[in-house]
Amino acid sequence: MSLPTVSTEKSAAAINEDRPTPFDVKSVRADFPILNQEAAGKSLVYLDNAATTQKPQSVIDYLNRYYALQNSNIHRGVYRLSEAATEAYEGARHKIQRFINAADHREIVFTRGTTESINLVAETFGKMRVGQGDEVVVTELEHHSNIVPWYLLCREQGAVLRHAPIDDRGDVDLDALEGLITDRTRLIAIAHVSNSLGTVVPIRNVVDIAHGKEVPVVIDGAQALPHLPVDVQDLGCDFYAFSGHKVFGPTGIGALYGRYDLLKEMPPYQGGGSMIQKVTFDEITFADPPTRFEAGTPDIAGAIGFGVAIDYLNALDLEGAFNHEHDLLDYAARTLDEIDGLRIIGTAEHKAGVLSFDLGDIHPHDIGTILDQESIAIRTGHHCAQPVMAHYDIPATARASFAFYNTREDIDRLALGVRKVLDLFR
């Protein structure tokens, strides 16, 4: 019997077969079935891409096909299904390596997402380096997933968590950041792009500052990978964490990039099957990275699906997609800024994908509920970034976040919806 393979390269290339340039958003939208639905006779406007992105048909089809025809465990079986699944799983690792230009596929560790990637670094590399009286530096801009693990580490180790401030535009004060670095600073953890404001942080500058003082840098790249070309060798960072579901792949899967020399020194994050070389009751030896950090049966379909999403992105005109997103963000800022009573929160010169705003005394949850009645999906709340909200002395914001399948018409719908909210509260 001839068994099906898990190869997806051909189908991914076919997605873009006749797509014209410049960037054709109408054609792209056809790849995302969820965007074709309606509620109360109104087509969906999905503007919560910073929370999770929608999935192209190629990813959806792959997940169905895998579980229907290809499901098998990896790195264990000698039968053809297992070997095919193993090849596809490791192939996804190579795809991600190439996508972020890591030097070696062994520098890619599969995790459940950005949050687990950061926790992995904190629990291994962090505990190796951070001791009593030492310091870890973050910024006021961070998502909770890049604050809480370091807080827990510092509390356990007797260290100090320090943070660099942001200004009222939402930019990190790099001079203040540099001023926080002392001979007790053991690492810096910082977002590439803010999930709450969209600020793009000049990571290369941060790395140069930190490495000039021999301090390693951990990057939360969850919001950057969907909107910017990411080259970890060019950035020079030591670790880079990201999630599959932010880049049109499945949920529950992500990856950590780590310099191989650092991964090689780090102890295991979890114990179990696959991550060992030899086990006795007296001594256990562990596998080399990345296997050392991938205990147990992983999310096989998710990892390969992540690779399919990378195939999809590689089949696009990514430069055109990124330019389209920048146009959307500029158009949204101009359009919403014309609405009396609306204040944009976060006006950094360099932004990506996110526009947060408030409407004075109108609670963001009310904004979100009324917009939902217009079939417009945005996020409201503190966005797991309470220090950012505290900086602006507000409890929450309404946040519209964009992907390359969004359109100016989506933004026009958003503006009409916001005006309806204001009219209801007058």
C-alpha positions as CSV (number, residue, x, y, z in Angstrom):
1,M,0.0,0.0,0.0
2,S,1.3,3.5,-0.9
3,L,1.1,5.8,2.1
4,P,0.4,9.5,1.9
5,T,3.3,11.8,2.6
6,V,3.3,15.0,4.7
7,S,4.9,17.2,2.1
8,T,3.2,20.6,1.7
9,E,5.7,22.5,-0.6
10,K,3.7,22.0,-3.8
11,S,0.3,23.0,-2.4
12,A,1.9,26.1,-0.8
13,A,3.4,27.2,-4.0
14,A,0.1,26.6,-5.8
15,I,-1.5,29.1,-3.5
16,N,0.4,31.9,-5.2
17,E,0.4,30.5,-8.7
18,D,-1.5,33.2,-10.5
19,R,-1.4,36.0,-7.9
20,P,-0.6,39.3,-9.5
21,T,1.7,41.9,-8.1
22,P,1.6,44.5,-6.5
23,F,0.0,42.9,-3.4
24,D,-3.5,41.7,-4.2
25,V,-5.5,41.8,-0.9
26,K,-8.7,40.5,-2.5
27,S,-7.0,37.3,-3.7
28,V,-5.4,36.9,-0.3
29,R,-8.7,37.2,1.6
30,A,-10.1,34.4,-0.5
31,D,-7.5,32.1,1.2
32,F,-9.0,32.7,4.6
33,P,-12.5,31.1,4.9
34,I,-13.4,32.7,8.2
35,L,-13.3,36.2,6.6
36,N,-16.2,35.2,4.3
37,Q,-18.8,34.8,7.0
38,E,-21.5,37.3,8.0
39,A,-23.4,38.1,11.2
40,A,-26.7,39.9,11.2
41,G,-26.3,40.4,7.5
42,K,-22.9,42.2,7.9
43,S,-19.6,40.7,6.7
44,L,-17.0,40.1,9.4
45,V,-14.4,42.7,10.0
46,Y,-11.7,41.0,12.0
47,L,-9.3,43.4,13.7
48,D,-7.9,41.3,16.6
49,N,-4.9,40.0,14.9
50,A,-2.5,40.9,17.7
51,A,-4.4,38.3,19.8
52,T,-4.4,35.6,17.1
53,T,-4.3,35.6,13.3
54,Q,-6.7,33.7,11.1
55,K,-5.6,30.6,9.2
56,P,-5.4,30.1,5.5
57,Q,-7.1,27.2,3.9
58,S,-3.8,25.4,3.3
59,V,-3.2,25.2,7.0
60,I,-6.7,24.1,7.8
61,D,-6.5,21.4,5.0
62,Y,-3.2,20.2,6.3
63,L,-4.4,19.7,9.9
64,N,-7.5,17.7,8.6
65,R,-5.3,15.6,6.3
66,Y,-2.7,14.9,9.0
67,Y,-5.1,13.5,11.5
68,A,-7.1,11.7,8.9
69,L,-4.3,10.0,7.0
70,Q,-0.9,10.7,8.5
71,N,-1.2,10.7,12.3
72,S,1.8,9.0,14.0
73,N,4.3,9.6,16.7
74,I,7.8,10.8,15.8
75,H,11.4,9.9,16.6
76,R,10.3,6.4,17.6
77,G,8.8,4.3,14.9
78,V,10.6,2.6,12.1
79,Y,7.4,2.2,10.0
80,R,6.6,4.5,7.1
81,L,3.9,6.7,8.8
82,S,6.2,7.5,11.7
83,E,9.2,8.2,9.5
84,A,7.1,10.5,7.3
85,A,5.8,12.4,10.3
86,T,9.3,12.7,11.8
87,E,10.6,14.0,8.5
88,A,7.8,16.6,8.3
89,Y,8.3,17.7,11.9
90,E,12.0,18.2,11.5
91,G,11.3,19.8,8.1
92,A,9.2,22.4,9.9
93,R,12.2,23.2,12.1
94,H,14.3,23.8,9.1
95,K,11.6,26.1,7.6
96,I,11.5,28.2,10.7
97,Q,15.3,28.3,10.8
98,R,15.4,29.7,7.3
99,F,12.5,32.1,7.9
100,I,14.3,33.9,10.7
101,N,17.8,33.2,9.3
102,A,19.1,31.2,12.3
103,A,22.5,29.8,11.7
104,D,21.6,26.2,12.5
105,H,18.3,24.3,12.6
106,R,19.4,23.0,16.1
107,E,18.9,26.6,17.3
108,I,15.1,26.2,17.0
109,V,13.3,24.6,19.9
110,F,9.6,23.8,19.6
111,T,7.5,25.1,22.5
112,R,3.8,25.8,23.1
113,G,4.3,29.5,22.2
114,T,6.1,32.7,23.2
115,T,5.1,32.4,26.8
116,E,6.6,28.9,27.2
117,S,9.7,30.0,25.3
118,I,10.3,32.8,27.7
119,N,9.7,30.6,30.7
120,L,12.1,28.1,29.3
121,V,14.8,30.7,29.2
122,A,14.0,32.0,32.7
123,E,14.0,28.5,34.2
124,T,17.2,27.3,32.6
125,F,19.5,30.1,31.4
126,G,18.1,32.5,33.9
127,K,18.7,30.3,36.9
128,M,22.3,29.6,35.6
129,R,23.1,33.3,35.6
130,V,20.9,35.1,38.1
131,G,21.7,34.9,41.8
132,Q,21.3,36.8,45.1
133,G,21.5,40.6,44.5
134,D,21.7,40.3,40.7
135,E,19.4,42.2,38.4
136,V,17.2,41.5,35.4
137,V,16.1,44.4,33.2
138,V,12.8,44.6,31.3
139,T,10.8,47.7,30.1
140,E,7.5,49.3,30.9
141,L,6.3,48.2,27.4
142,E,6.2,44.5,28.0
143,H,3.5,41.9,27.8
144,H,2.9,40.1,31.1
145,S,4.6,37.0,29.6
146,N,7.8,39.0,29.5
147,I,7.4,40.3,33.0
148,V,6.0,37.5,35.2
149,P,8.6,34.8,34.4
150,W,11.4,37.3,35.3
151,Y,9.5,38.4,38.4
152,L,9.2,34.8,39.6
153,L,12.9,34.2,38.8
154,C,14.0,37.2,40.7
155,R,11.8,36.4,43.7
156,E,13.2,32.8,43.8
157,Q,16.8,33.8,43.4
158,G,16.8,36.9,45.6
159,A,17.5,39.2,42.6
160,V,16.0,42.5,41.5
161,L,13.7,43.2,38.6
162,R,14.3,46.6,37.1
163,H,12.4,48.3,34.2
164,A,13.2,51.0,31.7
165,P,10.4,53.6,31.2
166,I,8.5,54.5,28.1
167,D,7.7,58.1,27.0
168,D,4.2,59.3,26.3
169,R,4.5,58.4,22.6
170,G,5.2,54.8,23.7
171,D,8.9,54.6,22.8
172,V,11.3,52.9,25.2
173,D,13.8,55.4,26.7
174,L,17.0,53.7,25.5
175,D,19.2,56.1,27.5
176,A,17.4,55.1,30.7
177,L,17.7,51.5,29.6
178,E,21.5,51.8,29.3
179,G,21.6,53.6,32.6
180,L,20.0,50.7,34.3
181,I,22.8,48.3,33.3
182,T,25.2,47.7,36.1
183,D,27.8,45.1,36.9
184,R,25.0,43.1,38.5
185,T,22.8,43.0,35.4
186,R,22.6,39.4,34.2
187,L,20.2,39.8,31.2
188,I,17.8,42.1,29.4
189,A,14.3,40.9,28.2
190,I,12.5,43.2,25.8
191,A,9.7,43.1,23.2
192,H,10.5,43.6,19.5
193,V,7.0,45.0,18.9
194,S,4.5,46.1,21.7
195,N,1.3,44.2,21.7
196,S,-0.6,47.0,23.3
197,L,0.8,50.1,21.4
198,G,2.4,48.7,18.3
199,T,5.7,50.4,19.1
200,V,8.7,48.9,17.1
201,V,11.7,48.8,19.4
202,P,15.1,49.3,17.8
203,I,16.3,45.9,18.8
204,R,19.7,46.1,17.1
205,N,20.5,49.2,19.2
206,V,19.4,47.5,22.4
207,V,21.6,44.4,21.6
208,D,24.6,46.7,20.8
209,I,24.1,48.5,24.2
210,A,23.7,45.2,26.1
211,H,26.5,43.3,24.4
212,G,28.8,46.2,24.9
213,K,28.4,45.5,28.6
214,E,28.4,41.7,28.1
215,V,24.7,41.3,28.9
216,P,22.7,38.8,26.9
217,V,19.3,39.8,25.4
218,V,16.1,37.8,25.3
219,I,13.6,39.1,22.7
220,D,9.8,38.6,22.8
221,G,9.1,38.4,19.1
222,A,5.4,37.4,19.2
223,Q,4.2,40.6,17.6
224,A,7.1,41.2,15.3
225,L,7.2,38.1,13.2
226,P,3.8,38.8,11.5
227,H,4.7,42.3,10.5
228,L,8.5,42.6,10.0
229,P,11.3,40.7,8.4
230,V,13.2,39.1,11.2
231,D,16.8,38.1,10.9
232,V,18.1,36.9,14.2
233,Q,21.7,36.9,13.0
234,D,21.4,40.5,12.0
235,L,19.7,41.5,15.2
236,G,22.5,39.7,17.1
237,C,20.1,38.7,19.9
238,D,20.8,35.7,22.1
239,F,17.2,34.4,22.3
240,Y,14.1,35.1,20.3
241,A,10.7,33.8,21.3
242,F,7.6,33.6,19.0
243,S,4.3,31.9,18.4
244,G,2.8,30.0,15.5
245,H,-0.8,31.3,15.9
246,K,0.5,34.9,15.5
247,V,1.8,34.0,12.0
248,F,-1.3,32.3,10.6
249,G,-0.4,28.9,12.0
250,P,-2.1,26.7,14.7
251,T,-2.5,27.6,18.3
252,G,-0.5,25.8,21.0
253,I,2.7,25.8,19.1
254,G,5.7,28.2,19.0
255,A,9.4,28.2,19.0
256,L,12.5,29.6,20.8
257,Y,15.6,30.6,18.9
258,G,18.7,30.4,21.0
259,R,22.3,30.6,20.1
260,Y,23.5,27.0,20.0
261,D,26.5,27.6,22.3
262,L,24.1,28.9,24.9
263,L,21.5,26.1,24.4
264,K,24.3,23.6,24.8
265,E,25.2,24.9,28.2
266,M,21.6,25.0,29.5
267,P,20.0,22.3,31.6
268,P,16.7,20.6,30.6
269,Y,13.5,22.5,31.1
270,Q,11.3,19.4,31.7
271,G,12.1,15.7,32.1
272,G,10.6,12.8,30.2
273,G,10.8,10.8,27.1
274,S,12.9,11.7,24.0
275,M,15.1,14.3,25.7
276,I,17.6,11.8,27.1
277,Q,20.5,9.8,25.9
278,K,20.7,7.2,28.7
279,V,18.6,6.6,31.8
280,T,19.5,4.5,34.8
281,F,18.5,4.9,38.5
282,D,22.0,6.2,39.2
283,E,22.6,8.5,36.3
284,I,20.8,10.2,33.4
285,T,22.5,11.9,30.4
286,F,20.6,14.3,28.3
287,A,20.3,14.7,24.5
288,D,21.8,17.6,22.7
289,P,19.7,20.7,21.9
290,P,17.1,21.1,20.7
291,T,15.9,17.6,21.7
292,R,17.0,18.3,25.3
293,F,14.2,20.8,25.6
294,E,11.4,18.9,23.9
295,A,10.3,16.3,26.4
296,G,7.5,13.9,25.6
297,T,5.2,13.8,22.6
298,P,5.1,17.3,21.1
299,D,2.3,19.0,19.2
300,I,3.3,17.2,16.0
301,A,0.5,18.5,13.8
302,G,0.9,22.0,15.2
303,A,4.6,22.1,14.5
304,I,4.1,20.8,10.9
305,G,1.2,23.2,10.6
306,F,3.4,26.0,11.7
307,G,5.7,25.0,8.8
308,V,2.7,25.0,6.4
309,A,2.0,28.6,7.5
310,I,5.6,29.5,6.8
311,D,5.1,27.9,3.3
312,Y,2.1,30.2,2.8
313,L,4.0,33.3,3.8
314,N,6.9,32.4,1.6
315,A,4.5,32.0,-1.3
316,L,3.3,35.6,-0.8
317,D,4.9,38.9,-1.8
318,L,5.9,39.6,1.8
319,E,7.4,43.0,1.1
320,G,4.1,43.9,-0.5
321,A,2.2,42.5,2.4
322,F,4.2,44.5,4.9
323,N,3.8,47.6,2.9
324,H,0.1,47.0,2.7
325,E,0.0,46.7,6.5
326,H,1.9,50.0,6.9
327,D,-0.6,51.7,4.6
328,L,-3.5,50.3,6.7
329,L,-2.0,51.5,9.9
330,D,-1.3,55.0,8.5
331,Y,-4.8,55.2,7.1
332,A,-6.4,54.0,10.3
333,A,-4.5,56.6,12.4
334,R,-5.6,59.4,10.0
335,T,-9.2,58.2,9.9
336,L,-9.7,57.7,13.6
337,D,-7.8,60.8,14.5
338,E,-10.5,62.8,12.8
339,I,-13.2,61.5,15.2
340,D,-14.0,64.0,18.0
341,G,-13.7,62.4,21.4
342,L,-11.3,59.7,20.3
343,R,-7.7,59.6,21.6
344,I,-5.1,57.4,20.1
345,I,-2.9,55.7,22.7
346,G,0.7,55.2,21.5
347,T,2.0,57.4,18.8
348,A,5.6,56.2,18.3
349,E,7.1,57.1,15.0
350,H,7.8,53.4,14.2
351,K,4.8,51.2,14.7
352,A,3.5,47.9,13.4
353,G,0.0,46.4,13.2
354,V,-1.7,48.0,16.3
355,L,-3.8,51.0,16.9
356,S,-5.1,51.5,20.5
357,F,-7.6,54.2,21.4
358,D,-10.1,55.3,24.1
359,L,-13.3,57.3,24.0
360,G,-13.0,59.2,27.2
361,D,-15.5,58.0,29.8
362,I,-16.9,55.3,27.6
363,H,-15.6,52.0,28.9
364,P,-13.6,50.0,26.3
365,H,-15.8,46.9,27.0
366,D,-18.9,48.9,25.9
367,I,-17.0,49.9,22.7
368,G,-16.2,46.3,22.0
369,T,-19.7,45.1,22.6
370,I,-21.3,47.7,20.4
371,L,-18.8,47.1,17.6
372,D,-19.5,43.4,17.8
373,Q,-23.1,44.1,17.0
374,E,-21.8,45.6,13.8
375,S,-19.8,42.4,13.1
376,I,-16.5,44.2,14.0
377,A,-14.1,42.2,16.2
378,I,-11.6,44.3,18.2
379,R,-9.9,43.6,21.5
380,T,-10.7,45.6,24.7
381,G,-9.0,45.5,28.0
382,H,-5.5,45.9,29.4
383,H,-4.0,43.5,26.8
384,C,-1.9,41.7,29.4
385,A,0.1,45.0,29.6
386,Q,-1.0,46.6,32.9
387,P,2.2,48.6,33.3
388,V,1.4,50.3,30.0
389,M,-2.1,51.1,31.1
390,A,-0.7,52.5,34.4
391,H,1.7,54.7,32.4
392,Y,-1.3,56.4,30.6
393,D,-3.4,56.3,33.8
394,I,-6.2,54.3,32.2
395,P,-7.6,50.9,33.0
396,A,-7.9,49.7,29.4
397,T,-8.0,50.6,25.8
398,A,-9.8,49.5,22.6
399,R,-7.3,47.9,20.2
400,A,-7.6,47.4,16.5
401,S,-4.8,45.2,15.1
402,F,-4.2,44.5,11.5
403,A,-3.0,41.8,9.2
404,F,-2.3,41.8,5.4
405,Y,-5.8,40.5,4.7
406,N,-7.4,43.6,6.2
407,T,-8.5,46.5,3.9
408,R,-9.2,50.2,4.1
409,E,-12.9,49.2,3.9
410,D,-12.4,47.4,7.2
411,I,-11.1,50.6,8.7
412,D,-14.0,52.6,7.3
413,R,-16.4,50.2,8.9
414,L,-14.5,50.6,12.2
415,A,-14.7,54.4,12.0
416,L,-18.5,54.2,11.4
417,G,-18.9,51.8,14.3
418,V,-16.9,54.1,16.6
419,R,-19.1,57.0,15.6
420,K,-22.2,54.9,16.4
421,V,-20.7,54.2,19.9
422,L,-20.3,57.9,20.5
423,D,-23.8,58.7,19.3
424,L,-25.3,56.2,21.6
425,F,-23.5,57.7,24.6
426,R,-24.3,61.4,23.8
